[in-house]
């Protein structure tokens, strides 16, 4: 069976276990759960426009509340289920996950605040797997319209154009990448067969959010950013990164449990020189899976502006 057919079958069968989102409602698409199948359920208040459904419990849920989530002023849900914040610094790049076969960096945008730190959000991610480089980012937006697509995707430096319409797909048989729209605009589910899956959504900072949190967002930039939900299939025991470390065997959370805003430190460990660099201090990409061979970590230079969008770098 060709790789393209495997991808098509994966998309077909995976649709059975995911909810279908439309106008703030979600439906279970798996007929095995007859008591829930096809019933429209209203999305939770935390994600009124886009959600999924757990067919077993017949309850809708927000991607941002599940392990693997990276949302808001970056709020993470670790692989261990523990919620924490990692603020990083605006206009810089940080390693979200690093493993011998997979590396994910995030580019942070933000504003200086009177609270002594930056307000930050993840504007884009750079994903390296095998010889491939994948970019997912939010374009800068001043006047937000829900029906306009502000998501920018590139694979190996080439723009990816997904047909318009909820449920439309784009496939690359050469790289194993499949992308499906999960809404009319600004929301996709991307999968690399056998490696990982990510649901990505571009959202703005609304005037109400700005007022409540004191972001002081002005009309020239609504700080459009990504909300992400990752699922990983085959991570090694040496996995690291802001999010990645929480999937490592024996990992114990480093944040203060019970704090109103548990914060993960370690900017120096996770800082990267570019969105497609693998030079963070904890980098594992391209190394042997055996933990004892991870002592001497390589430094990889990557030129250009750290905020550049879609730049393909040499490793």
Backbone bond lengths (Angstrom), bond angles and torsions (degrees), N, CA, C in turn:
res aa  C-N    CA-C-N  psi(-1)  N-CA   C-N-CA  omega(-1)  CA-C   N-CA-C  phi
1 X - - - 1.459 - - 1.531 109.28 -
2 X 1.353 117.15 131.35 1.460 120.84 -178.51 1.513 110.85 -69.99
3 X 1.345 115.35 159.04 1.463 120.80 179.36 1.519 110.67 -61.30
4 X 1.362 117.50 -37.88 1.460 120.69 -179.46 1.521 110.99 -61.00
5 X 1.354 116.66 -43.00 1.472 119.55 179.12 1.518 111.35 -66.33
6 X 1.344 116.92 -36.90 1.464 120.02 177.13 1.518 111.11 -61.35
7 X 1.354 115.50 -41.08 1.464 119.65 179.07 1.522 110.14 -64.54
8 X 1.347 116.33 -44.32 1.462 120.47 -179.86 1.520 111.37 -60.78
9 X 1.350 116.66 -42.99 1.459 120.23 178.60 1.514 111.48 -65.49
10 X 1.333 116.22 -39.40 1.467 119.78 178.16 1.516 110.68 -60.43
11 X 1.341 116.28 -45.21 1.455 120.01 179.13 1.523 111.17 -62.21
12 X 1.344 116.06 -42.24 1.459 120.34 -177.68 1.512 111.34 -61.88
13 X 1.350 116.58 -50.68 1.446 119.55 -175.62 1.518 112.62 -76.62
14 X 1.331 117.76 -31.18 1.454 118.38 178.74 1.520 110.78 -66.23
15 X 1.337 117.19 -27.37 1.457 119.75 179.62 1.522 111.64 -63.34
16 X 1.334 116.84 -25.11 1.454 119.54 -179.01 1.512 112.53 -67.52
17 X 1.302 117.20 -25.06 1.447 120.40 -172.79 1.524 112.81 -105.62
18 X 1.329 116.94 4.08 1.445 121.06 179.05 1.517 109.54 -115.53
19 X 1.335 115.52 152.74 1.453 119.41 177.90 1.511 111.43 -77.69
20 X 1.309 115.73 153.52 1.456 121.70 174.89 1.522 107.64 -100.21
21 X 1.328 117.42 124.77 1.453 122.15 -173.88 1.516 110.37 -101.09
22 X 1.304 116.45 133.03 1.453 120.65 176.62 1.522 109.13 -155.39
23 X 1.354 116.38 120.69 1.463 122.63 175.03 1.521 112.28 50.29
24 X 1.327 116.98 45.29 1.455 120.09 175.41 1.511 115.11 80.02
25 X 1.319 117.00 12.70 1.459 120.55 177.76 1.526 109.53 -128.88
26 X 1.315 115.79 156.15 1.451 120.92 -176.83 1.528 109.32 -135.25
27 X 1.334 115.60 147.79 1.462 120.79 179.46 1.522 110.18 -128.28
28 X 1.311 117.15 139.27 1.458 121.45 171.49 1.516 108.42 -69.62
29 X 1.333 116.96 130.92 1.456 121.84 -176.97 1.527 112.44 -106.71
30 X 1.328 117.02 10.63 1.463 120.77 -179.02 1.530 110.04 -104.59
31 X 1.338 118.23 108.44 1.467 121.02 -176.52 1.523 113.66 -64.80
32 X 1.347 117.60 -14.01 1.467 119.86 177.16 1.524 110.66 -59.79
33 X 1.339 116.16 -34.41 1.460 120.55 179.25 1.531 108.62 -94.44
34 X 1.318 115.71 74.64 1.462 121.98 -174.08 1.511 114.01 -58.07
35 X 1.334 116.70 -32.28 1.460 120.26 -178.55 1.527 112.28 -71.60
36 X 1.331 116.86 -12.97 1.463 120.79 -178.27 1.525 112.00 -120.71
37 X 1.300 117.25 -21.47 1.458 123.26 -172.42 1.529 112.18 -55.55
38 X 1.350 115.51 124.52 1.457 121.14 173.35 1.507 116.10 77.93
39 X 1.332 118.23 0.28 1.456 120.81 -178.45 1.535 109.75 -83.74
40 X 1.329 119.30 122.62 1.466 120.48 179.25 1.529 111.06 -71.53
41 X 1.315 116.22 127.25 1.461 122.45 -179.43 1.525 109.19 -120.46
42 X 1.297 116.66 136.89 1.462 121.28 -178.50 1.523 110.50 -75.00
43 X 1.336 116.43 134.73 1.457 120.87 178.66 1.530 110.81 -64.42
44 X 1.332 117.54 148.28 1.471 121.34 179.93 1.529 112.17 -63.04
45 X 1.340 117.47 159.81 1.467 121.37 179.96 1.534 112.95 -57.96
46 X 1.334 117.46 -30.34 1.456 120.71 -178.70 1.510 113.98 -70.01
47 X 1.322 117.18 -19.08 1.480 121.83 178.89 1.527 108.10 -148.06
48 X 1.333 117.45 68.27 1.470 121.04 -171.42 1.512 115.90 -65.32
49 X 1.354 117.10 -18.09 1.467 119.15 -175.88 1.521 113.97 -106.06
50 X 1.323 117.52 -19.40 1.465 119.92 -174.40 1.520 109.63 -149.86
51 X 1.331 116.73 121.60 1.460 120.83 -179.37 1.523 109.68 -153.70
52 X 1.321 115.72 178.33 1.455 122.86 174.78 1.526 108.66 -126.13
53 X 1.321 115.77 172.91 1.456 119.69 179.17 1.518 109.58 -127.82
54 X 1.313 115.65 139.26 1.459 122.37 170.70 1.522 106.43 -89.57
55 X 1.332 116.29 104.33 1.463 120.31 -174.60 1.525 112.45 -62.04
56 X 1.322 116.91 -30.65 1.466 120.42 -178.08 1.520 111.68 -65.67
57 X 1.343 115.66 -44.30 1.468 120.01 179.76 1.520 111.92 -94.75
58 X 1.339 116.27 -10.49 1.467 123.11 -178.14 1.528 111.10 57.81
59 X 1.345 115.19 43.82 1.457 120.35 178.95 1.524 110.03 -127.58
60 X 1.327 117.46 135.00 1.463 120.37 176.33 1.522 110.04 -76.12
61 X 1.326 116.90 153.04 1.456 120.77 178.64 1.525 110.36 -147.99
62 X 1.334 114.92 161.19 1.468 122.12 178.62 1.522 109.48 -92.27
63 X 1.317 116.85 137.50 1.467 120.92 174.96 1.525 111.19 -55.68
64 X 1.337 116.57 -34.18 1.467 121.12 -175.37 1.524 112.89 -71.05
65 X 1.316 118.00 -6.72 1.461 121.43 -179.55 1.525 112.57 -105.84
66 X 1.320 117.35 7.67 1.453 121.67 -178.39 1.532 111.05 -109.69
67 X 1.349 118.45 153.29 1.471 120.05 175.78 1.527 111.25 -52.75
68 X 1.333 115.33 138.76 1.459 120.73 -178.28 1.511 113.39 95.74
69 X 1.348 117.70 3.48 1.457 121.09 -176.92 1.521 111.56 -84.76
70 X 1.348 115.12 142.97 1.466 123.24 172.22 1.520 106.01 -135.21
71 X 1.317 117.92 106.10 1.457 121.86 -172.67 1.527 110.74 -142.73
72 X 1.317 114.71 170.22 1.464 123.14 170.38 1.534 112.61 55.69
73 X 1.351 117.65 -139.86 1.478 124.10 -174.04 1.514 106.42 -90.73
74 X 1.319 118.86 87.78 1.450 124.53 -117.39 1.536 116.26 -36.48
75 X 1.299 112.49 112.49 1.466 123.68 178.60 1.520 107.47 -106.73
76 X 1.325 116.80 120.02 1.458 123.10 -176.65 1.530 110.23 -107.40
77 X 1.317 115.34 146.71 1.464 121.43 165.53 1.524 105.62 -115.70
78 X 1.331 117.00 111.66 1.453 121.16 -175.26 1.514 113.02 -70.63
79 X 1.323 114.76 168.84 1.460 120.12 175.98 1.511 112.21 -62.28
80 X 1.351 116.58 -19.22 1.461 121.54 177.19 1.525 111.83 -88.96
81 X 1.345 117.16 1.73 1.459 121.28 179.06 1.511 114.78 85.31
82 X 1.340 118.39 1.46 1.462 122.18 -177.90 1.531 110.12 -89.15
83 X 1.337 115.88 132.16 1.457 121.33 178.88 1.528 110.18 -87.46
84 X 1.338 116.37 139.00 1.458 120.66 175.54 1.525 109.66 -155.34
85 X 1.335 115.42 165.29 1.460 121.95 177.26 1.519 109.61 -112.14
86 X 1.309 115.45 141.32 1.467 121.66 171.62 1.519 106.43 -132.78
87 X 1.328 117.04 110.56 1.458 120.56 -172.20 1.521 113.81 -88.82
88 X 1.331 118.26 -24.64 1.453 119.78 -178.58 1.518 111.42 55.61
89 X 1.332 116.32 -139.99 1.463 122.46 175.85 1.517 108.77 -146.37
90 X 1.314 115.81 146.35 1.469 119.51 -178.69 1.526 110.82 -65.69
91 X 1.325 114.97 146.29 1.462 123.84 177.94 1.524 113.00 64.43
92 X 1.333 116.17 25.94 1.463 120.75 176.27 1.529 109.73 -129.95
93 X 1.344 114.70 168.19 1.460 121.24 -175.97 1.521 110.12 -117.42
94 X 1.342 115.53 142.13 1.453 120.99 -177.31 1.527 110.07 -137.38
95 X 1.318 114.34 146.39 1.461 120.89 -179.88 1.524 110.08 -78.75
96 X 1.330 116.58 115.61 1.458 121.42 178.07 1.523 111.26 -84.75
97 X 1.337 115.70 -36.64 1.465 120.38 178.78 1.519 109.11 -154.01
98 X 1.324 116.14 138.01 1.463 120.41 176.41 1.521 109.15 -140.96
99 X 1.327 115.44 131.58 1.455 123.77 -176.75 1.531 106.53 -150.32
100 X 1.321 119.82 161.24 1.461 119.52 -178.39 1.532 114.79 -53.24
101 X 1.342 117.45 -33.01 1.465 120.11 -176.13 1.526 114.25 -110.46
102 X 1.319 117.01 1.71 1.468 119.67 -175.03 1.527 109.67 -153.46
103 X 1.337 116.19 134.87 1.464 120.95 178.53 1.522 108.19 -140.65
104 X 1.343 116.94 130.43 1.462 121.77 -178.14 1.528 109.48 -130.36
105 X 1.321 116.39 119.94 1.457 122.54 173.60 1.514 110.01 -107.91
106 X 1.337 115.61 154.93 1.453 120.92 175.16 1.513 110.51 -123.92
107 X 1.338 116.65 138.42 1.463 121.35 174.98 1.524 108.39 -98.04
108 X 1.336 115.70 122.70 1.453 121.78 -176.17 1.529 110.56 -96.92
109 X 1.327 116.15 133.38 1.449 122.08 170.70 1.524 107.68 -113.74
110 X 1.326 117.50 165.76 1.448 117.08 179.43 1.508 113.99 173.16
111 X 1.338 113.83 -171.22 1.454 122.43 179.31 1.517 108.90 -135.10
112 X 1.307 115.30 148.80 1.453 119.83 175.80 1.522 108.73 -72.42
113 X 1.311 117.21 140.20 1.457 120.79 -179.40 1.524 110.79 -120.21
114 X 1.320 114.88 168.16 1.466 120.28 177.68 1.527 111.17 -82.38
115 X 1.339 117.06 0.50 1.458 121.00 -177.38 1.530 112.46 -90.94
116 X 1.339 116.40 5.68 1.457 119.60 176.55 1.504 114.81 88.41
117 X 1.321 118.52 5.64 1.461 121.91 176.78 1.526 108.20 -143.87
118 X 1.331 115.08 169.65 1.456 119.32 176.00 1.526 110.32 -81.11
119 X 1.332 116.23 142.05 1.459 120.03 161.59 1.525 105.17 -78.62
120 X 1.298 118.34 123.89 1.465 120.32 -175.15 1.520 112.32 -132.04
121 X 1.334 113.58 154.42 1.457 122.12 175.50 1.527 108.20 -143.69
122 X 1.322 117.79 156.25 1.466 122.02 179.02 1.529 108.34 -86.73
123 X 1.326 116.02 109.33 1.463 120.76 -178.61 1.522 112.46 -82.12
124 X 1.344 116.49 -32.15 1.460 119.72 -177.33 1.516 110.05 -157.30
125 X 1.314 115.59 162.15 1.460 121.64 174.04 1.520 109.34 -130.07
126 X 1.335 115.14 145.37 1.456 122.45 173.84 1.518 108.17 -116.27
127 X 1.311 116.83 121.90 1.468 122.32 -175.38 1.523 109.47 -114.98
128 X 1.323 116.26 126.47 1.457 122.18 175.56 1.516 108.89 -111.70
129 X 1.325 116.47 128.35 1.460 122.13 175.09 1.521 107.42 -146.39
130 X 1.350 115.64 124.71 1.459 119.02 -172.98 1.518 109.34 57.26
131 X 1.335 118.44 -135.29 1.467 121.23 178.59 1.526 112.70 -87.88
132 X 1.320 117.74 6.64 1.466 122.06 -170.41 1.521 113.17 -99.98
133 X 1.343 114.87 150.17 1.455 122.53 176.04 1.526 109.02 -128.16
134 X 1.321 115.15 127.21 1.459 121.87 -175.28 1.520 109.52 -122.73
135 X 1.310 116.68 130.12 1.460 122.74 -179.26 1.522 109.84 -116.59
136 X 1.331 116.63 131.84 1.461 122.80 171.41 1.519 106.97 -130.78
137 X 1.329 117.67 123.00 1.451 119.38 -176.78 1.511 113.19 -147.82
138 X 1.328 114.67 164.60 1.463 122.51 176.26 1.520 108.94 -103.86
139 X 1.320 116.82 127.65 1.454 120.80 176.42 1.528 110.45 -70.36
140 X 1.328 116.43 154.74 1.462 120.22 175.78 1.521 109.07 -69.65
141 X 1.343 115.53 133.01 1.462 121.32 -174.34 1.528 109.15 -133.20
142 X 1.339 115.87 134.88 1.463 119.61 173.91 1.528 110.55 -104.60
143 X 1.331 116.68 -41.59 1.468 121.40 -178.01 1.527 108.41 -117.23
144 X 1.310 117.38 100.58 1.472 122.36 -172.69 1.528 111.81 -79.87
145 X 1.350 115.49 134.69 1.462 122.51 172.75 1.531 107.76 -131.25
146 X 1.311 116.73 126.41 1.466 121.02 -174.97 1.519 113.27 -58.36
147 X 1.325 117.50 -31.15 1.463 120.83 -174.99 1.530 113.50 -86.45
148 X 1.337 117.16 -6.55 1.466 121.03 178.33 1.521 109.39 -93.19
149 X 1.337 116.23 135.49 1.462 120.84 -177.74 1.531 109.79 -87.87
150 X 1.333 116.23 118.65 1.461 121.28 -179.24 1.534 111.85 -109.14
151 X 1.318 116.77 11.62 1.462 120.55 179.86 1.522 110.11 -90.09
152 X 1.340 115.14 137.25 1.462 121.49 179.13 1.524 107.99 -120.63
153 X 1.329 116.91 125.43 1.463 122.03 -178.49 1.522 109.03 -126.04
154 X 1.330 116.50 133.94 1.463 121.60 173.63 1.523 109.45 -132.80
155 X 1.315 115.83 143.62 1.455 122.85 173.36 1.520 107.71 -122.73
156 X 1.318 115.95 117.12 1.466 122.38 -178.01 1.522 112.19 52.06
157 X 1.339 114.99 43.75 1.455 121.20 175.00 1.507 116.03 82.85
158 X 1.334 117.81 -3.71 1.461 121.42 -179.42 1.526 110.07 -106.57
159 X 1.337 116.10 134.44 1.459 120.22 178.91 1.530 111.02 -61.67
160 X 1.318 115.82 138.79 1.458 122.45 175.32 1.523 107.91 -103.02
161 X 1.312 116.79 120.33 1.461 122.42 179.74 1.526 108.53 -109.67
162 X 1.330 115.95 111.10 1.467 120.74 179.58 1.522 107.90 -93.38
163 X 1.333 118.03 133.05 1.468 119.44 177.43 1.529 111.63 -54.04
164 X 1.311 116.40 145.13 1.466 121.18 -179.51 1.518 110.42 -68.99
165 X 1.333 115.40 147.30 1.455 119.98 176.10 1.508 113.10 117.46
166 X 1.319 116.12 136.44 1.456 122.45 179.22 1.526 110.07 -58.72
167 X 1.338 116.83 130.13 1.454 121.48 178.56 1.517 114.61 91.14
168 X 1.341 118.09 -8.06 1.461 120.75 178.40 1.529 110.16 -68.55
169 X 1.334 116.39 147.70 1.465 120.85 -173.74 1.525 111.77 -126.47
170 X 1.328 113.94 159.60 1.465 122.97 174.56 1.521 106.67 -137.01
171 X 1.350 117.14 133.51 1.458 121.27 -175.10 1.522 111.39 -127.73
172 X 1.328 115.20 145.39 1.462 121.70 171.14 1.523 107.49 -127.43
173 X 1.321 116.47 102.91 1.464 120.26 -178.23 1.524 111.62 -67.96
174 X 1.340 117.10 -27.08 1.459 121.12 -177.89 1.534 111.79 -69.03
175 X 1.347 116.49 -38.44 1.462 120.41 -176.05 1.521 113.66 -104.52
176 X 1.327 117.68 -11.61 1.467 120.72 -177.47 1.512 113.59 80.57
177 X 1.339 117.68 13.55 1.459 121.60 -179.04 1.528 110.09 -88.80
178 X 1.321 116.40 131.20 1.460 121.60 172.66 1.527 108.05 -128.80
179 X 1.325 116.30 138.40 1.456 121.91 -178.41 1.526 108.39 -130.96
180 X 1.325 115.11 132.77 1.462 120.32 179.48 1.524 109.39 -129.42
181 X 1.317 116.56 134.05 1.457 119.56 172.96 1.531 109.40 -71.95
182 X 1.331 116.41 136.91 1.468 121.02 176.42 1.526 109.75 -118.31
183 X 1.301 115.45 25.77 1.449 123.95 176.49 1.511 107.49 -176.74
184 X 1.315 117.82 168.93 1.472 119.56 -178.45 1.520 113.49 -65.82
185 X 1.340 117.91 -26.02 1.471 121.36 179.39 1.528 109.56 -159.86
186 X 1.343 115.53 150.24 1.468 123.02 170.40 1.522 115.88 67.77
187 X 1.309 118.50 18.85 1.467 120.26 178.42 1.523 109.35 -147.89
188 X 1.335 116.56 125.56 1.458 121.09 -179.85 1.526 110.34 -138.60
189 X 1.325 114.17 161.52 1.462 121.13 168.41 1.524 106.50 -122.13
190 X 1.325 115.40 120.43 1.465 121.30 -177.16 1.519 109.43 -115.17
191 X 1.325 116.28 137.22 1.461 120.64 179.70 1.523 110.52 -134.51
192 X 1.307 115.63 137.15 1.456 122.21 168.06 1.524 105.52 -107.78
193 X 1.321 116.57 113.23 1.457 122.26 -171.15 1.519 111.98 -51.21
194 X 1.335 115.81 124.70 1.454 122.20 176.26 1.509 115.27 80.74
195 X 1.341 118.09 -0.76 1.461 120.53 -175.92 1.522 113.21 -119.48
196 X 1.326 117.39 -64.53 1.460 119.55 -176.83 1.524 110.29 -157.97
197 X 1.323 114.45 166.80 1.453 122.73 174.56 1.519 107.22 -136.73
198 X 1.325 117.26 143.11 1.457 120.91 176.73 1.521 109.51 -140.30
199 X 1.317 115.16 133.37 1.465 121.22 169.82 1.520 106.93 -99.21
200 X 1.310 116.68 124.73 1.460 121.91 -176.40 1.521 109.87 -124.46
201 X 1.316 114.69 139.71 1.461 121.16 -179.38 1.522 108.65 -139.35
202 X 1.318 117.04 135.81 1.464 121.57 174.63 1.520 108.28 -94.63
203 X 1.338 115.65 128.23 1.469 121.07 -179.67 1.531 108.84 -135.02
204 X 1.346 117.86 153.69 1.464 121.21 176.23 1.528 110.25 -97.44
205 X 1.326 115.71 168.20 1.457 120.60 165.36 1.523 106.27 -86.76
206 X 1.315 117.70 117.45 1.454 120.97 -178.16 1.530 110.50 -80.66
207 X 1.308 115.50 163.46 1.462 120.49 177.99 1.528 110.57 -60.30
208 X 1.317 116.94 -37.59 1.458 120.64 179.66 1.521 111.09 -65.68
209 X 1.341 117.30 -44.05 1.470 120.38 177.08 1.526 110.73 -62.22
210 X 1.318 115.77 -41.13 1.456 119.86 -179.92 1.521 111.26 -62.68
211 X 1.332 115.89 -40.55 1.461 120.44 179.87 1.523 111.40 -66.59
212 X 1.327 117.22 -45.75 1.461 121.71 -176.44 1.523 111.78 -65.53
213 X 1.348 116.24 -43.64 1.462 120.41 -173.80 1.528 114.18 -96.79
214 X 1.327 116.83 -3.84 1.453 119.72 179.29 1.513 113.94 71.34
215 X 1.349 117.45 33.42 1.454 120.78 -179.39 1.531 112.79 -72.38
216 X 1.325 116.83 -23.90 1.465 121.66 -179.72 1.530 111.16 57.46
217 X 1.342 115.72 47.43 1.460 121.65 177.82 1.531 109.35 -74.33
218 X 1.332 116.15 133.18 1.459 120.99 -179.45 1.528 110.46 -104.01
219 X 1.330 115.78 171.56 1.464 120.49 -172.65 1.519 113.88 -70.68
220 X 1.340 118.00 -14.37 1.462 119.31 -176.82 1.525 113.27 -82.66
221 X 1.331 117.75 -13.91 1.465 120.32 -177.95 1.523 109.23 -158.90
222 X 1.339 116.48 117.78 1.472 120.03 179.26 1.529 111.38 -93.28
223 X 1.340 116.92 11.52 1.460 123.07 176.62 1.544 111.78 50.22
224 X 1.320 114.96 53.99 1.466 120.43 174.95 1.522 108.97 -57.30
225 X 1.330 116.50 135.47 1.463 121.19 -175.52 1.515 109.91 -147.85
226 X 1.320 115.13 177.71 1.460 120.69 -177.16 1.518 111.73 -98.46
227 X 1.324 114.89 143.52 1.454 122.49 162.61 1.522 105.96 -113.21
228 X 1.340 116.18 128.74 1.463 121.10 -169.12 1.525 111.38 -127.26
229 X 1.316 115.13 145.18 1.456 121.49 172.94 1.519 108.87 -135.45
230 X 1.348 116.95 111.61 1.458 122.22 -176.08 1.532 111.50 -99.59
231 X 1.334 114.47 148.08 1.468 122.70 166.68 1.520 107.02 -135.01
232 X 1.329 116.10 130.36 1.462 120.90 -176.00 1.525 110.10 -115.62
233 X 1.340 115.66 142.42 1.457 120.44 -174.62 1.519 114.62 -100.89
234 X 1.319 118.22 -33.56 1.470 118.68 -169.91 1.524 111.82 -148.11
235 X 1.319 117.12 59.42 1.457 120.50 178.49 1.523 110.26 -78.52
236 X 1.337 115.59 150.80 1.460 120.63 178.13 1.527 109.78 -86.53
237 X 1.318 116.22 171.33 1.466 120.78 179.64 1.528 111.88 -72.90
238 X 1.335 117.84 -12.58 1.468 121.38 -178.52 1.525 112.63 -96.94
239 X 1.316 118.78 9.71 1.461 122.50 -176.85 1.527 110.92 -56.34
240 X 1.345 115.61 143.37 1.458 120.54 -177.90 1.526 108.81 -146.61
241 X 1.333 116.54 -171.43 1.450 121.96 -175.34 1.521 110.27 108.56
242 X 1.320 116.44 167.65 1.464 120.96 -178.04 1.522 110.62 -53.02
243 X 1.331 116.69 -51.55 1.459 121.93 177.34 1.520 111.39 -88.54
244 X 1.324 116.83 -39.79 1.460 121.31 -173.29 1.514 114.07 -57.56
245 X 1.346 117.80 -38.24 1.461 120.51 -177.12 1.528 112.43 -59.41
246 X 1.324 116.87 -26.34 1.466 120.22 -177.05 1.529 112.11 -75.16
247 X 1.344 117.07 -6.63 1.464 121.74 176.30 1.529 112.09 -99.09
248 X 1.325 117.08 -4.50 1.464 120.53 -177.32 1.530 110.52 -73.78
249 X 1.324 117.55 140.58 1.470 120.51 178.06 1.526 110.46 -58.33
250 X 1.313 116.29 134.58 1.456 121.00 177.66 1.515 114.75 78.46
251 X 1.340 117.66 5.04 1.458 119.14 -179.72 1.526 111.16 -64.81
252 X 1.322 116.23 136.47 1.463 122.62 174.90 1.522 108.44 -121.37
253 X 1.312 116.17 129.42 1.456 120.22 -173.46 1.522 112.34 -55.70
254 X 1.326 115.44 143.64 1.460 122.11 -179.33 1.526 112.29 -102.18
255 X 1.330 117.08 1.45 1.463 120.05 -178.67 1.524 110.28 -94.99
256 X 1.312 115.57 159.75 1.461 121.83 -178.99 1.517 109.63 -79.86
257 X 1.313 115.71 106.22 1.462 120.96 -178.66 1.528 109.54 -64.47
258 X 1.312 115.90 140.04 1.453 120.59 177.89 1.511 114.26 89.54
259 X 1.338 117.76 -9.86 1.459 120.60 178.22 1.528 109.50 -71.55
260 X 1.342 118.50 146.10 1.470 120.53 178.88 1.523 112.23 -57.06
261 X 1.339 116.87 -35.84 1.461 121.69 177.34 1.530 108.46 -135.76
262 X 1.333 118.08 83.01 1.470 120.21 179.33 1.524 110.55 -66.03
263 X 1.323 116.50 121.26 1.466 121.33 -172.58 1.519 110.98 -110.88
264 X 1.320 115.16 132.49 1.455 122.83 174.12 1.526 108.83 -91.66
265 X 1.324 117.39 124.28 1.453 120.81 176.28 1.519 110.53 -90.46
266 X 1.322 116.02 -163.98 1.457 120.38 175.28 1.504 115.32 101.10
267 X 1.344 116.81 28.47 1.470 118.92 177.63 1.523 111.98 -50.65
268 X 1.338 117.05 -40.82 1.462 121.48 -175.80 1.527 111.78 -65.35
269 X 1.330 117.60 -31.95 1.468 121.06 -179.61 1.520 112.20 -75.69
270 X 1.322 116.53 -33.62 1.462 120.64 -169.99 1.527 113.45 -103.96
271 X 1.324 117.58 -5.49 1.461 120.85 -178.17 1.528 111.24 -66.21
272 X 1.343 116.14 136.04 1.467 122.98 178.24 1.518 109.09 -123.54
273 X 1.315 116.99 151.79 1.461 120.92 -176.65 1.518 112.83 -79.56
274 X 1.335 116.88 -15.77 1.461 120.45 -177.71 1.521 108.58 -162.32
275 X 1.309 115.05 160.92 1.461 119.90 -177.59 1.521 112.71 -60.59
276 X 1.349 117.32 -28.38 1.459 120.07 179.91 1.526 112.28 -112.26
277 X 1.305 117.07 21.15 1.463 120.11 175.65 1.528 110.18 -88.77
278 X 1.321 114.53 152.49 1.468 120.34 175.14 1.525 109.43 -118.65
279 X 1.340 115.83 38.15 1.455 120.00 -173.67 1.526 114.13 -104.14
280 X 1.330 118.51 15.00 1.461 118.68 174.74 1.536 108.61 -65.71
281 X 1.324 116.61 156.02 1.464 121.67 -173.30 1.523 113.11 -61.54
282 X 1.338 117.67 -24.22 1.469 120.54 -177.02 1.522 112.00 -104.11
283 X 1.338 117.53 15.00 1.461 121.16 -174.18 1.525 112.77 -56.57
284 X 1.323 115.44 137.84 1.462 122.91 177.05 1.530 112.12 -121.20
285 X 1.319 117.04 -8.71 1.463 120.26 -170.15 1.519 112.24 -62.84
286 X 1.325 115.54 132.56 1.453 121.80 177.37 1.499 114.69 81.68
287 X 1.337 117.98 0.12 1.451 121.15 -179.01 1.517 111.29 -93.63
288 X 1.335 115.14 166.20 1.459 120.83 177.43 1.517 109.98 -64.06
289 X 1.325 117.32 145.53 1.460 121.58 -178.87 1.523 112.45 -66.07
290 X 1.328 118.67 -21.89 1.457 120.55 -177.70 1.518 109.97 -70.06
291 X 1.328 116.35 127.82 1.469 121.51 -175.11 1.521 112.31 -60.36
292 X 1.344 118.25 -33.10 1.454 119.22 -175.59 1.518 112.68 -71.65
293 X 1.340 117.24 -9.29 1.457 120.17 179.31 1.525 111.99 -100.24
294 X 1.344 117.09 14.08 1.451 120.62 -176.58 1.521 113.11 -104.10
295 X 1.326 117.72 17.43 1.457 119.89 -176.39 1.524 112.48 -75.27
296 X 1.329 117.19 -43.58 1.461 120.96 -177.68 1.518 109.36 -96.27
297 X 1.329 116.04 99.07 1.449 121.27 -174.28 1.519 110.31 -90.42
298 X 1.348 118.73 130.51 1.461 121.07 -177.20 1.518 112.44 -76.29
299 X 1.327 115.23 150.67 1.452 120.53 173.58 1.524 107.37 -105.45
300 X 1.325 116.30 127.27 1.458 120.93 -176.27 1.514 108.94 -118.45
301 X 1.318 117.09 120.87 1.463 120.82 -179.35 1.515 110.40 -86.91
302 X 1.335 115.51 146.18 1.457 120.42 178.43 1.510 107.70 -146.06
303 X 1.314 117.42 113.90 1.451 120.55 -173.75 1.505 112.93 -77.35
304 X 1.322 115.00 170.34 1.461 120.40 175.63 1.506 112.36 103.07
305 X 1.330 115.06 172.04 1.454 123.65 179.62 1.509 109.62 -69.49
306 X 1.330 118.00 130.02 1.468 121.24 -178.05 1.509 111.87 -64.49
307 X 1.319 117.40 -16.77 1.451 119.44 178.36 1.515 112.80 -97.38
308 X 1.334 117.68 2.64 1.462 120.39 -177.36 1.509 110.39 -62.44
309 X 1.305 115.47 141.84 1.448 119.78 -175.58 1.518 110.51 -100.59
310 X 1.326 115.68 126.59 1.440 120.07 174.82 1.501 115.47 76.95
311 X 1.325 119.62 14.63 1.466 120.56 -179.04 1.529 110.00 -74.93
312 X 1.313 116.99 130.22 1.455 122.02 176.34 1.510 108.48 -94.88
313 X 1.323 117.62 124.30 1.457 122.64 -174.72 1.509 110.62 -111.09
314 X 1.319 115.71 153.80 1.454 121.99 177.39 1.522 109.62 -86.59
315 X 1.330 116.61 137.71 1.457 121.93 177.99 1.504 108.92 -107.77
